């Protein structure tokens, strides 16, 4: 594999942007993870070329950023994160969406990778706030977001249409000040 250019790198994982040539790997990961992702994500898994092209088109907008979480050693994709609905001006905010893949869950890759995504969002993207909306029964995702320092702000009924029904979500957020405070040494 040729040397990969990463946007941010931790000890085990790194971030890079989505590329057209990622279709095959992403499609395979989504098919293998259909049971894991299906209850939580609208339209999961993305497996058709048309769906992938629509995803790419959406990412051409300045309101969306897609990042892959990859193993530093091999470049293999272990997770994905989107910063969606980016609002500039006086808000400087975005909504974080993410997914792990069945073959690599439980190894801490998403905790490390989403930590890099948060730093990238507050640094490179110059955001002030990130929100995450999570279904209450998605315990692994709730635990992950708590580990990253997000704070629960509320509950949104009928928030998102997933698998034929409107689903309630918990609303979590982190600001640059919260991140700075959690990184301070006692």
C-alpha positions, 0 to 999 in steps of 0.5 A: 500500500502506498503511503497514506496522507492523513488529516489527523493521526493517533497511536492506532487510527487516523482520519482521511476523507472519503474517496470514490475508490472506497466504494468496494470496501465501504460496500463490503463493510456495510453488508457485513455490518447490516445487522449492527447498523440497520436499527440505528441508521437511515438507509443502512447499509449503503451498498448500491453505486447510486446510493454511494454517488448520492452520498458523494454528491452530498459531501460536495456541499460545504455543509457536510464533511465525511471522514474515515477512521482507518488503521494507521498500519494498514489503512483499512477502514474501521469506522466512519464519521460525518459532520453534517448540517454545518452552520456558520455565522454566529453558530459554528456548529455541526451534527456528528454522525458515525458508524463502526463496523462489525469486524472491528467493534470493541477494540477502542478504534471508534473512541480514538477515531472520534476523538480525532474527529472532535479535534478536527472539527474544532480545529480544521473546521473551526466549529464551536459546537458538535451535536450527536443525536442517538436513539435511547436503546443504542447503549454502545453509541451512548457510552462512546459519546459519553467517553468523548465528553459529550453532555446530554442536553435533552430528548427529541421525540420523533426526531428521525425517520429510520426503518419506516418509523419516526424514532426518538433520540437523545441530544448530546453536545460538546463545545470547544470549551468543554473539550478544553476543560476535559483536557486540563490536567489537575 
